[in-house]
Amino acid sequence: MYAKVLGWDVSNLLVTSQNLLSSDPSGDNLRQEIGVQIVHNNFARIFRERFVAAKDFS
């Protein structure tokens, strides 16, 4: 399992195991995927800045 991250403004970030554009979750097994939405002032902006800085470091 690996995480997918989606931020849509400076304060909202979704971290999930679901393939956001290609998944069709089955109604038979609702616990196949997990996700957490983080809503906090500037959290998504800070996450993105640190992610870019970590990528540029290597």
C-alpha distance matrix in Angstrom:
0.0 3.8 6.8 9.8 13.2 16.4 19.8 22.9 25.6 26.2 25.2 22.3 18.6 15.7 12.2 9.8 6.6 9.5 10.9 14.1 16.7 15.8 14.4 17.1 15.9 18.1 20.6 20.5 17.1 16.6 13.8 11.0 9.6 10.2 12.0 14.6 17.7 19.6 23.3 25.4 28.2 27.1 23.6 22.0 24.7 24.2 20.5 21.2 24.1 22.2 19.3 22.1 24.0 21.1 20.7 24.5 24.8 23.2
3.8 0.0 3.8 6.8 10.0 13.5 16.7 20.0 22.6 23.1 22.4 19.7 15.9 13.4 9.9 8.3 6.1 9.2 10.1 12.8 15.5 15.3 14.6 17.7 17.1 19.8 22.4 22.8 19.5 18.4 15.9 13.3 10.9 10.8 11.3 13.4 16.0 17.5 21.1 23.0 25.5 24.0 20.6 18.8 21.3 20.9 17.0 17.6 20.4 18.6 15.7 18.4 20.4 17.7 17.1 20.9 21.4 20.1
6.8 3.8 0.0 3.8 6.5 10.0 13.1 16.4 18.9 19.4 18.7 15.9 12.2 9.7 6.2 5.4 4.9 7.9 9.1 10.9 14.0 14.7 14.1 17.2 16.6 19.7 22.0 22.9 19.7 18.0 15.8 13.6 10.5 9.4 8.8 10.4 12.5 14.0 17.5 19.4 21.9 20.5 17.1 15.2 18.0 17.8 14.0 14.6 17.8 16.4 13.5 16.4 18.7 16.5 16.2 20.0 20.8 20.1
9.8 6.8 3.8 0.0 3.8 6.8 10.3 13.4 16.2 17.2 16.9 14.0 10.4 8.0 5.7 5.3 6.0 7.2 7.3 8.1 11.1 12.5 12.5 15.8 15.9 19.4 21.7 23.2 20.4 18.4 16.9 14.7 11.4 10.6 9.1 10.6 11.7 13.4 16.4 18.6 20.7 19.1 16.1 13.6 16.2 16.8 13.2 13.0 16.5 15.9 12.9 15.3 18.1 16.6 15.8 19.4 20.9 20.4
13.2 10.0 6.5 3.8 0.0 3.8 6.7 10.1 12.6 13.5 13.2 10.5 7.0 5.6 4.6 6.5 8.8 9.8 10.1 9.6 12.5 14.7 14.9 18.0 18.1 21.7 23.7 25.5 22.8 20.4 19.0 17.4 13.7 12.2 9.6 9.8 9.8 10.8 13.4 15.3 17.2 15.4 12.6 9.8 12.5 13.4 10.0 9.9 13.5 13.4 10.8 13.2 16.2 15.3 15.0 18.2 19.9 20.1
16.4 13.5 10.0 6.8 3.8 0.0 3.8 6.6 9.5 11.2 11.3 8.4 5.7 5.1 6.7 8.5 11.2 11.1 11.0 9.1 11.6 14.6 15.0 17.9 18.3 22.0 23.7 26.1 23.8 21.0 20.3 18.9 15.3 13.8 10.8 10.6 9.3 10.4 12.1 14.3 15.8 14.1 12.0 8.8 11.4 13.3 10.6 10.0 13.8 14.6 12.5 14.2 17.5 17.3 16.9 19.7 21.9 22.4
19.8 16.7 13.1 10.3 6.7 3.8 0.0 3.8 5.9 7.5 7.9 5.7 4.3 6.3 8.8 11.5 14.6 14.7 14.7 12.5 14.7 18.0 18.5 21.1 21.5 25.1 26.5 29.0 26.8 23.8 23.1 22.1 18.4 16.5 13.1 11.9 9.5 9.5 10.1 11.7 12.6 10.7 9.3 5.8 8.3 10.8 9.0 8.4 11.9 13.4 12.2 13.7 16.7 17.3 17.3 19.6 21.8 23.0
22.9 20.0 16.4 13.4 10.1 6.6 3.8 0.0 3.8 7.1 8.0 6.1 6.9 8.7 12.0 14.2 17.3 16.7 16.5 13.6 15.2 18.8 19.4 21.6 22.3 25.9 27.1 30.0 28.1 25.0 24.8 24.1 20.5 18.8 15.3 14.1 11.2 11.3 10.8 12.5 12.9 11.4 11.1 8.0 9.6 12.9 12.1 11.0 14.2 16.3 15.3 16.3 19.3 20.4 20.2 22.2 24.7 26.1
25.6 22.6 18.9 16.2 12.6 9.5 5.9 3.8 0.0 3.8 5.6 5.7 7.9 10.9 14.1 16.9 20.2 20.0 20.0 17.3 18.9 22.5 23.1 25.3 25.8 29.3 30.3 33.1 31.2 27.9 27.6 27.1 23.4 21.3 17.7 15.8 12.4 11.5 10.0 10.7 10.0 8.5 9.3 6.8 7.6 11.2 11.4 10.7 13.1 15.6 15.5 16.3 18.9 20.5 20.8 22.3 24.7 26.5
26.2 23.1 19.4 17.2 13.5 11.2 7.5 7.1 3.8 0.0 3.8 6.2 8.3 11.9 14.7 18.0 21.4 21.8 22.1 19.8 21.8 25.3 25.7 28.0 28.2 31.8 32.7 35.3 33.1 29.8 29.0 28.7 24.9 22.4 18.7 16.2 13.0 11.0 9.2 8.6 7.2 4.8 6.4 4.9 4.7 8.1 9.3 9.2 10.9 13.3 14.1 15.0 17.0 18.8 19.7 21.0 23.0 25.2
25.2 22.4 18.7 16.9 13.2 11.3 7.9 8.0 5.6 3.8 0.0 3.8 6.7 10.3 13.2 16.5 20.2 20.7 21.7 19.5 21.9 25.2 25.1 27.1 26.8 30.2 30.8 33.3 31.0 27.6 26.7 26.8 23.1 20.3 16.5 13.6 10.2 7.8 5.5 5.2 4.9 4.6 5.1 5.1 6.9 9.1 9.8 11.0 13.0 14.6 15.4 17.1 18.9 20.2 21.4 23.1 24.7 26.8
22.3 19.7 15.9 14.0 10.5 8.4 5.7 6.1 5.7 6.2 3.8 0.0 3.8 6.8 10.2 13.1 16.8 17.1 18.2 15.9 18.5 21.7 21.4 23.3 23.0 26.4 27.0 29.6 27.3 23.9 23.2 23.2 19.5 16.9 13.1 10.6 7.0 5.8 4.8 6.8 8.3 8.1 7.0 5.7 8.8 10.9 10.3 11.3 14.2 15.5 15.4 17.4 19.7 20.4 21.3 23.5 25.2 26.8
18.6 15.9 12.2 10.4 7.0 5.7 4.3 6.9 7.9 8.3 6.7 3.8 0.0 3.8 6.6 9.9 13.5 14.2 15.3 13.5 16.5 19.4 19.0 21.3 21.0 24.4 25.4 27.7 25.2 22.0 20.9 20.5 16.7 14.1 10.4 8.3 5.7 5.2 6.6 8.7 10.7 9.9 7.4 5.4 9.1 10.5 8.6 9.7 13.1 13.7 13.0 15.4 17.8 18.0 18.7 21.3 22.9 24.1
15.7 13.4 9.7 8.0 5.6 5.1 6.3 8.7 10.9 11.9 10.3 6.8 3.8 0.0 3.8 6.3 10.0 10.5 12.1 10.6 13.9 16.4 15.7 17.9 17.3 20.7 21.8 24.0 21.4 18.3 17.2 16.7 13.0 10.6 6.9 5.8 4.4 6.3 8.8 11.6 14.2 13.6 10.9 9.0 12.6 13.8 11.2 12.2 15.8 16.0 14.5 17.2 19.8 19.3 19.7 22.7 24.2 24.9
12.2 9.9 6.2 5.7 4.6 6.7 8.8 12.0 14.1 14.7 13.2 10.2 6.6 3.8 0.0 3.8 7.2 9.0 10.9 10.6 14.2 16.1 15.1 17.7 16.8 20.1 21.5 23.2 20.2 17.5 15.7 14.8 11.1 8.6 5.5 5.3 6.4 8.0 11.4 13.8 16.5 15.7 12.4 10.8 14.2 14.6 11.4 12.6 16.1 15.4 13.6 16.6 19.0 17.8 18.2 21.6 22.7 23.0
9.8 8.3 5.4 5.3 6.5 8.5 11.5 14.2 16.9 18.0 16.5 13.1 9.9 6.3 3.8 0.0 3.8 5.4 8.1 8.5 12.3 13.4 11.9 14.4 13.3 16.5 18.2 19.7 16.7 14.2 12.5 11.2 7.4 5.7 3.9 6.3 8.4 11.0 14.3 17.1 20.0 19.4 16.2 14.4 17.8 18.3 15.0 15.9 19.5 18.7 16.4 19.3 21.8 20.3 20.3 23.8 25.0 24.8
6.6 6.1 4.9 6.0 8.8 11.2 14.6 17.3 20.2 21.4 20.2 16.8 13.5 10.0 7.2 3.8 0.0 3.8 6.6 8.7 12.0 12.1 10.4 13.0 11.9 14.8 17.0 18.0 14.9 13.1 11.2 8.9 5.7 5.7 6.3 9.5 12.1 14.7 18.1 20.8 23.7 22.9 19.6 17.7 20.9 21.3 17.7 18.4 21.8 20.8 18.1 20.9 23.4 21.4 21.0 24.7 25.7 24.9
9.5 9.2 7.9 7.2 9.8 11.1 14.7 16.7 20.0 21.8 20.7 17.1 14.2 10.5 9.0 5.4 3.8 0.0 3.8 5.6 8.8 8.7 6.7 9.4 8.8 12.2 14.6 16.1 13.6 11.8 11.0 8.5 5.6 7.0 7.5 10.9 12.8 15.9 18.9 22.0 24.7 23.9 21.1 18.8 21.9 22.9 19.5 19.7 23.3 22.8 20.0 22.4 25.3 23.7 22.9 26.4 27.9 27.1
10.9 10.1 9.1 7.3 10.1 11.0 14.7 16.5 20.0 22.1 21.7 18.2 15.3 12.1 10.9 8.1 6.6 3.8 0.0 3.8 5.8 5.6 5.3 8.9 9.9 13.4 16.3 18.0 15.9 14.6 14.3 11.4 9.1 10.8 10.9 13.9 15.2 18.1 20.8 23.7 26.0 24.8 22.2 19.4 22.2 23.4 20.0 19.5 23.1 23.0 19.8 21.6 24.8 23.3 21.9 25.4 27.2 26.2
14.1 12.8 10.9 8.1 9.6 9.1 12.5 13.6 17.3 19.8 19.5 15.9 13.5 10.6 10.6 8.5 8.7 5.6 3.8 0.0 3.8 5.9 6.0 9.0 10.4 14.1 16.5 18.9 17.2 15.3 15.5 13.4 10.7 11.7 10.8 13.3 13.7 16.7 18.8 21.9 24.0 22.9 20.7 17.8 20.5 22.3 19.3 18.5 22.3 22.7 19.8 21.4 24.8 23.9 22.6 25.8 27.9 27.4
16.7 15.5 14.0 11.1 12.5 11.6 14.7 15.2 18.9 21.8 21.9 18.5 16.5 13.9 14.2 12.3 12.0 8.8 5.8 3.8 0.0 3.8 6.0 8.8 11.4 14.9 17.5 20.0 18.9 17.5 18.2 15.8 13.8 15.3 14.6 17.0 17.2 20.0 21.9 24.9 26.7 25.4 23.5 20.3 22.6 24.7 21.8 20.6 24.2 24.9 21.8 22.9 26.5 25.8 24.0 27.0 29.4 28.7
15.8 15.3 14.7 12.5 14.7 14.6 18.0 18.8 22.5 25.3 25.2 21.7 19.4 16.4 16.1 13.4 12.1 8.7 5.6 5.9 3.8 0.0 3.8 6.7 9.7 12.7 15.9 18.0 17.0 16.3 17.1 14.3 13.1 15.4 15.6 18.6 19.4 22.5 24.7 27.8 29.8 28.6 26.5 23.4 25.8 27.6 24.5 23.4 27.0 27.3 24.1 25.3 28.7 27.6 25.7 28.8 31.1 30.0
14.4 14.6 14.1 12.5 14.9 15.0 18.5 19.4 23.1 25.7 25.1 21.4 19.0 15.7 15.1 11.9 10.4 6.7 5.3 6.0 6.0 3.8 0.0 3.8 6.0 9.2 12.4 14.4 13.3 12.5 13.5 10.9 9.9 12.6 13.4 16.8 18.0 21.4 23.8 27.1 29.5 28.7 26.3 23.6 26.4 28.0 24.8 24.3 28.0 28.1 25.0 26.7 30.0 28.6 27.2 30.5 32.5 31.4
17.1 17.7 17.2 15.8 18.0 17.9 21.1 21.6 25.3 28.0 27.1 23.3 21.3 17.9 17.7 14.4 13.0 9.4 8.9 9.0 8.8 6.7 3.8 0.0 3.8 6.4 9.3 11.7 11.4 10.9 12.9 10.9 10.9 13.9 15.0 18.4 19.6 23.2 25.4 28.9 31.4 31.0 28.7 26.2 29.2 30.9 27.8 27.5 31.2 31.4 28.4 30.2 33.5 32.2 30.8 34.2 36.1 35.1
15.9 17.1 16.6 15.9 18.1 18.3 21.5 22.3 25.8 28.2 26.8 23.0 21.0 17.3 16.8 13.3 11.9 8.8 9.9 10.4 11.4 9.7 6.0 3.8 0.0 3.8 6.5 8.7 7.9 7.1 9.3 7.8 8.3 11.4 13.1 16.6 18.3 22.0 24.3 27.9 30.8 30.7 28.2 26.1 29.4 30.8 27.7 27.8 31.6 31.4 28.7 30.9 34.0 32.5 31.5 35.0 36.6 35.7
18.1 19.8 19.7 19.4 21.7 22.0 25.1 25.9 29.3 31.8 30.2 26.4 24.4 20.7 20.1 16.5 14.8 12.2 13.4 14.1 14.9 12.7 9.2 6.4 3.8 0.0 3.8 5.3 5.8 6.6 9.4 8.6 10.4 13.7 15.9 19.4 21.3 25.0 27.4 31.0 34.0 34.1 31.5 29.6 33.0 34.3 31.2 31.5 35.2 34.9 32.2 34.5 37.5 35.8 34.9 38.5 40.0 38.9
20.6 22.4 22.0 21.7 23.7 23.7 26.5 27.1 30.3 32.7 30.8 27.0 25.4 21.8 21.5 18.2 17.0 14.6 16.3 16.5 17.5 15.9 12.4 9.3 6.5 3.8 0.0 3.8 5.6 5.8 9.5 10.1 12.0 14.7 16.8 19.9 21.6 25.4 27.5 31.2 34.3 34.9 32.4 30.7 34.2 35.6 32.7 33.2 37.0 36.7 34.3 36.7 39.7 38.1 37.5 41.0 42.5 41.7
20.5 22.8 22.9 23.2 25.5 26.1 29.0 30.0 33.1 35.3 33.3 29.6 27.7 24.0 23.2 19.7 18.0 16.1 18.0 18.9 20.0 18.0 14.4 11.7 8.7 5.3 3.8 0.0 3.8 6.3 9.2 9.8 12.7 15.6 18.3 21.5 23.8 27.4 29.8 33.4 36.7 37.2 34.5 33.0 36.6 37.6 34.5 35.3 39.0 38.4 35.9 38.5 41.2 39.4 38.8 42.4 43.6 42.6
17.1 19.5 19.7 20.4 22.8 23.8 26.8 28.1 31.2 33.1 31.0 27.3 25.2 21.4 20.2 16.7 14.9 13.6 15.9 17.2 18.9 17.0 13.3 11.4 7.9 5.8 5.6 3.8 0.0 3.8 5.6 6.3 9.4 12.2 15.3 18.6 21.2 24.7 27.4 30.9 34.3 34.7 31.8 30.4 34.0 34.8 31.6 32.5 36.1 35.3 32.9 35.6 38.2 36.2 35.8 39.5 40.5 39.5
16.6 18.4 18.0 18.4 20.4 21.0 23.8 25.0 27.9 29.8 27.6 23.9 22.0 18.3 17.5 14.2 13.1 11.8 14.6 15.3 17.5 16.3 12.5 10.9 7.1 6.6 5.8 6.3 3.8 0.0 3.8 5.8 7.6 9.7 12.3 15.3 17.7 21.3 23.9 27.4 30.7 31.3 28.5 27.3 30.9 31.8 28.8 29.9 33.5 32.8 30.6 33.4 36.0 34.3 34.0 37.7 38.8 38.0
13.8 15.9 15.8 16.9 19.0 20.3 23.1 24.8 27.6 29.0 26.7 23.2 20.9 17.2 15.7 12.5 11.2 11.0 14.3 15.5 18.2 17.1 13.5 12.9 9.3 9.4 9.5 9.2 5.6 3.8 0.0 3.8 5.6 7.3 10.6 13.6 16.6 19.9 22.8 26.1 29.6 30.1 27.0 26.0 29.7 30.1 27.0 28.3 31.8 30.7 28.6 31.6 34.0 32.0 32.0 35.7 36.4 35.7
11.0 13.3 13.6 14.7 17.4 18.9 22.1 24.1 27.1 28.7 26.8 23.2 20.5 16.7 14.8 11.2 8.9 8.5 11.4 13.4 15.8 14.3 10.9 10.9 7.8 8.6 10.1 9.8 6.3 5.8 3.8 0.0 3.8 7.0 10.5 14.1 17.1 20.4 23.5 26.7 30.0 30.0 26.9 25.4 28.9 29.4 26.0 27.0 30.5 29.4 26.9 29.8 32.2 30.1 29.7 33.5 34.3 33.3
9.6 10.9 10.5 11.4 13.7 15.3 18.4 20.5 23.4 24.9 23.1 19.5 16.7 13.0 11.1 7.4 5.7 5.6 9.1 10.7 13.8 13.1 9.9 10.9 8.3 10.4 12.0 12.7 9.4 7.6 5.6 3.8 0.0 3.8 6.9 10.6 13.5 16.8 20.0 23.1 26.4 26.3 23.1 21.7 25.1 25.6 22.3 23.3 26.8 25.9 23.5 26.3 28.8 26.9 26.6 30.3 31.3 30.5
10.2 10.8 9.4 10.6 12.2 13.8 16.5 18.8 21.3 22.4 20.3 16.9 14.1 10.6 8.6 5.7 5.7 7.0 10.8 11.7 15.3 15.4 12.6 13.9 11.4 13.7 14.7 15.6 12.2 9.7 7.3 7.0 3.8 0.0 3.8 7.1 10.4 13.5 16.8 19.8 23.2 23.3 20.1 19.0 22.6 22.9 19.7 21.2 24.6 23.5 21.5 24.7 26.9 25.1 25.3 29.0 29.7 29.3
12.0 11.3 8.8 9.1 9.6 10.8 13.1 15.3 17.7 18.7 16.5 13.1 10.4 6.9 5.5 3.9 6.3 7.5 10.9 10.8 14.6 15.6 13.4 15.0 13.1 15.9 16.8 18.3 15.3 12.3 10.6 10.5 6.9 3.8 0.0 3.8 6.8 9.9 13.2 16.2 19.5 19.7 16.5 15.4 19.1 19.6 16.6 18.1 21.6 20.8 19.0 22.2 24.5 23.1 23.4 27.0 27.9 27.9
14.6 13.4 10.4 10.6 9.8 10.6 11.9 14.1 15.8 16.2 13.6 10.6 8.3 5.8 5.3 6.3 9.5 10.9 13.9 13.3 17.0 18.6 16.8 18.4 16.6 19.4 19.9 21.5 18.6 15.3 13.6 14.1 10.6 7.1 3.8 0.0 3.8 6.4 9.8 12.7 16.2 16.6 13.5 13.0 16.8 17.1 14.5 16.6 19.8 19.1 18.0 21.2 23.2 22.2 23.1 26.4 27.2 27.7
17.7 16.0 12.5 11.7 9.8 9.3 9.5 11.2 12.4 13.0 10.2 7.0 5.7 4.4 6.4 8.4 12.1 12.8 15.2 13.7 17.2 19.4 18.0 19.6 18.3 21.3 21.6 23.8 21.2 17.7 16.6 17.1 13.5 10.4 6.8 3.8 0.0 3.8 6.4 9.8 13.1 13.7 11.1 10.6 14.3 15.2 13.2 15.1 18.3 18.3 17.5 20.4 22.6 22.1 23.1 26.0 27.2 28.1
19.6 17.5 14.0 13.4 10.8 10.4 9.5 11.3 11.5 11.0 7.8 5.8 5.2 6.3 8.0 11.0 14.7 15.9 18.1 16.7 20.0 22.5 21.4 23.2 22.0 25.0 25.4 27.4 24.7 21.3 19.9 20.4 16.8 13.5 9.9 6.4 3.8 0.0 3.8 6.4 9.8 10.6 7.8 8.3 12.0 12.4 11.0 13.4 16.2 16.1 16.0 19.0 20.7 20.6 22.0 24.7 25.6 27.0
23.3 21.1 17.5 16.4 13.4 12.1 10.1 10.8 10.0 9.2 5.5 4.8 6.6 8.8 11.4 14.3 18.1 18.9 20.8 18.8 21.9 24.7 23.8 25.4 24.3 27.4 27.5 29.8 27.4 23.9 22.8 23.5 20.0 16.8 13.2 9.8 6.4 3.8 0.0 3.8 7.0 8.7 7.2 8.3 11.4 12.3 12.1 14.2 16.6 17.2 17.7 20.2 21.9 22.4 23.8 26.1 27.3 29.0
25.4 23.0 19.4 18.6 15.3 14.3 11.7 12.5 10.7 8.6 5.2 6.8 8.7 11.6 13.8 17.1 20.8 22.0 23.7 21.9 24.9 27.8 27.1 28.9 27.9 31.0 31.2 33.4 30.9 27.4 26.1 26.7 23.1 19.8 16.2 12.7 9.8 6.4 3.8 0.0 3.8 6.2 5.4 8.0 10.2 10.5 11.2 13.7 15.3 15.9 17.2 19.6 20.7 21.5 23.4 25.4 26.2 28.4
28.2 25.5 21.9 20.7 17.2 15.8 12.6 12.9 10.0 7.2 4.9 8.3 10.7 14.2 16.5 20.0 23.7 24.7 26.0 24.0 26.7 29.8 29.5 31.4 30.8 34.0 34.3 36.7 34.3 30.7 29.6 30.0 26.4 23.2 19.5 16.2 13.1 9.8 7.0 3.8 0.0 3.8 5.6 8.2 8.9 9.6 11.5 13.5 14.4 15.6 17.4 19.2 20.1 21.6 23.5 24.9 26.0 28.5
27.1 24.0 20.5 19.1 15.4 14.1 10.7 11.4 8.5 4.8 4.6 8.1 9.9 13.6 15.7 19.4 22.9 23.9 24.8 22.9 25.4 28.6 28.7 31.0 30.7 34.1 34.9 37.2 34.7 31.3 30.1 30.0 26.3 23.3 19.7 16.6 13.7 10.6 8.7 6.2 3.8 0.0 3.8 5.6 5.2 6.2 8.6 10.1 10.7 12.4 14.2 15.6 16.6 18.3 20.1 21.3 22.6 25.2
23.6 20.6 17.1 16.1 12.6 12.0 9.3 11.1 9.3 6.4 5.1 7.0 7.4 10.9 12.4 16.2 19.6 21.1 22.2 20.7 23.5 26.5 26.3 28.7 28.2 31.5 32.4 34.5 31.8 28.5 27.0 26.9 23.1 20.1 16.5 13.5 11.1 7.8 7.2 5.4 5.6 3.8 0.0 3.8 5.5 5.2 6.1 8.6 10.0 10.6 12.1 14.3 15.4 16.4 18.3 20.0 21.0 23.3
22.0 18.8 15.2 13.6 9.8 8.8 5.8 8.0 6.8 4.9 5.1 5.7 5.4 9.0 10.8 14.4 17.7 18.8 19.4 17.8 20.3 23.4 23.6 26.2 26.1 29.6 30.7 33.0 30.4 27.3 26.0 25.4 21.7 19.0 15.4 13.0 10.6 8.3 8.3 8.0 8.2 5.6 3.8 0.0 3.8 5.5 5.0 6.1 8.6 10.0 10.4 12.2 14.2 15.2 16.4 18.3 19.9 21.8
24.7 21.3 18.0 16.2 12.5 11.4 8.3 9.6 7.6 4.7 6.9 8.8 9.1 12.6 14.2 17.8 20.9 21.9 22.2 20.5 22.6 25.8 26.4 29.2 29.4 33.0 34.2 36.6 34.0 30.9 29.7 28.9 25.1 22.6 19.1 16.8 14.3 12.0 11.4 10.2 8.9 5.2 5.5 3.8 0.0 3.8 5.5 5.2 6.2 8.7 9.9 10.8 12.4 14.3 15.5 16.7 18.4 20.8
24.2 20.9 17.8 16.8 13.4 13.3 10.8 12.9 11.2 8.1 9.1 10.9 10.5 13.8 14.6 18.3 21.3 22.9 23.4 22.3 24.7 27.6 28.0 30.9 30.8 34.3 35.6 37.6 34.8 31.8 30.1 29.4 25.6 22.9 19.6 17.1 15.2 12.4 12.3 10.5 9.6 6.2 5.2 5.5 3.8 0.0 3.8 5.5 5.1 6.2 8.5 10.0 10.5 12.2 14.3 15.4 16.4 19.1
20.5 17.0 14.0 13.2 10.0 10.6 9.0 12.1 11.4 9.3 9.8 10.3 8.6 11.2 11.4 15.0 17.7 19.5 20.0 19.3 21.8 24.5 24.8 27.8 27.7 31.2 32.7 34.5 31.6 28.8 27.0 26.0 22.3 19.7 16.6 14.5 13.2 11.0 12.1 11.2 11.5 8.6 6.1 5.0 5.5 3.8 0.0 3.8 5.5 5.3 6.0 8.6 9.9 10.5 12.2 14.2 15.3 17.3
21.2 17.6 14.6 13.0 9.9 10.0 8.4 11.0 10.7 9.2 11.0 11.3 9.7 12.2 12.6 15.9 18.4 19.7 19.5 18.5 20.6 23.4 24.3 27.5 27.8 31.5 33.2 35.3 32.5 29.9 28.3 27.0 23.3 21.2 18.1 16.6 15.1 13.4 14.2 13.7 13.5 10.1 8.6 6.1 5.2 5.5 3.8 0.0 3.8 5.5 5.0 6.1 8.5 9.8 10.5 12.2 14.1 16.1
24.1 20.4 17.8 16.5 13.5 13.8 11.9 14.2 13.1 10.9 13.0 14.2 13.1 15.8 16.1 19.5 21.8 23.3 23.1 22.3 24.2 27.0 28.0 31.2 31.6 35.2 37.0 39.0 36.1 33.5 31.8 30.5 26.8 24.6 21.6 19.8 18.3 16.2 16.6 15.3 14.4 10.7 10.0 8.6 6.2 5.1 5.5 3.8 0.0 3.8 5.5 5.3 6.2 8.7 10.0 10.6 12.3 15.0
22.2 18.6 16.4 15.9 13.4 14.6 13.4 16.3 15.6 13.3 14.6 15.5 13.7 16.0 15.4 18.7 20.8 22.8 23.0 22.7 24.9 27.3 28.1 31.4 31.4 34.9 36.7 38.4 35.3 32.8 30.7 29.4 25.9 23.5 20.8 19.1 18.3 16.1 17.2 15.9 15.6 12.4 10.6 10.0 8.7 6.2 5.3 5.5 3.8 0.0 3.8 5.5 5.0 6.1 8.6 9.8 10.4 12.9
19.3 15.7 13.5 12.9 10.8 12.5 12.2 15.3 15.5 14.1 15.4 15.4 13.0 14.5 13.6 16.4 18.1 20.0 19.8 19.8 21.8 24.1 25.0 28.4 28.7 32.2 34.3 35.9 32.9 30.6 28.6 26.9 23.5 21.5 19.0 18.0 17.5 16.0 17.7 17.2 17.4 14.2 12.1 10.4 9.9 8.5 6.0 5.0 5.5 3.8 0.0 3.8 5.4 5.2 6.2 8.7 9.9 11.5
22.1 18.4 16.4 15.3 13.2 14.2 13.7 16.3 16.3 15.0 17.1 17.4 15.4 17.2 16.6 19.3 20.9 22.4 21.6 21.4 22.9 25.3 26.7 30.2 30.9 34.5 36.7 38.5 35.6 33.4 31.6 29.8 26.3 24.7 22.2 21.2 20.4 19.0 20.2 19.6 19.2 15.6 14.3 12.2 10.8 10.0 8.6 6.1 5.3 5.5 3.8 0.0 3.8 5.5 5.1 6.2 8.6 10.5
24.0 20.4 18.7 18.1 16.2 17.5 16.7 19.3 18.9 17.0 18.9 19.7 17.8 19.8 19.0 21.8 23.4 25.3 24.8 24.8 26.5 28.7 30.0 33.5 34.0 37.5 39.7 41.2 38.2 36.0 34.0 32.2 28.8 26.9 24.5 23.2 22.6 20.7 21.9 20.7 20.1 16.6 15.4 14.2 12.4 10.5 9.9 8.5 6.2 5.0 5.4 3.8 0.0 3.8 5.5 5.1 6.1 9.1
21.1 17.7 16.5 16.6 15.3 17.3 17.3 20.4 20.5 18.8 20.2 20.4 18.0 19.3 17.8 20.3 21.4 23.7 23.3 23.9 25.8 27.6 28.6 32.2 32.5 35.8 38.1 39.4 36.2 34.3 32.0 30.1 26.9 25.1 23.1 22.2 22.1 20.6 22.4 21.5 21.6 18.3 16.4 15.2 14.3 12.2 10.5 9.8 8.7 6.1 5.2 5.5 3.8 0.0 3.8 5.5 5.1 7.0
20.7 17.1 16.2 15.8 15.0 16.9 17.3 20.2 20.8 19.7 21.4 21.3 18.7 19.7 18.2 20.3 21.0 22.9 21.9 22.6 24.0 25.7 27.2 30.8 31.5 34.9 37.5 38.8 35.8 34.0 32.0 29.7 26.6 25.3 23.4 23.1 23.1 22.0 23.8 23.4 23.5 20.1 18.3 16.4 15.5 14.3 12.2 10.5 10.0 8.6 6.2 5.1 5.5 3.8 0.0 3.8 5.4 5.9
24.5 20.9 20.0 19.4 18.2 19.7 19.6 22.2 22.3 21.0 23.1 23.5 21.3 22.7 21.6 23.8 24.7 26.4 25.4 25.8 27.0 28.8 30.5 34.2 35.0 38.5 41.0 42.4 39.5 37.7 35.7 33.5 30.3 29.0 27.0 26.4 26.0 24.7 26.1 25.4 24.9 21.3 20.0 18.3 16.7 15.4 14.2 12.2 10.6 9.8 8.7 6.2 5.1 5.5 3.8 0.0 3.8 5.6
24.8 21.4 20.8 20.9 19.9 21.9 21.8 24.7 24.7 23.0 24.7 25.2 22.9 24.2 22.7 25.0 25.7 27.9 27.2 27.9 29.4 31.1 32.5 36.1 36.6 40.0 42.5 43.6 40.5 38.8 36.4 34.3 31.3 29.7 27.9 27.2 27.2 25.6 27.3 26.2 26.0 22.6 21.0 19.9 18.4 16.4 15.3 14.1 12.3 10.4 9.9 8.6 6.1 5.1 5.4 3.8 0.0 3.8
23.2 20.1 20.1 20.4 20.1 22.4 23.0 26.1 26.5 25.2 26.8 26.8 24.1 24.9 23.0 24.8 24.9 27.1 26.2 27.4 28.7 30.0 31.4 35.1 35.7 38.9 41.7 42.6 39.5 38.0 35.7 33.3 30.5 29.3 27.9 27.7 28.1 27.0 29.0 28.4 28.5 25.2 23.3 21.8 20.8 19.1 17.3 16.1 15.0 12.9 11.5 10.5 9.1 7.0 5.9 5.6 3.8 0.0
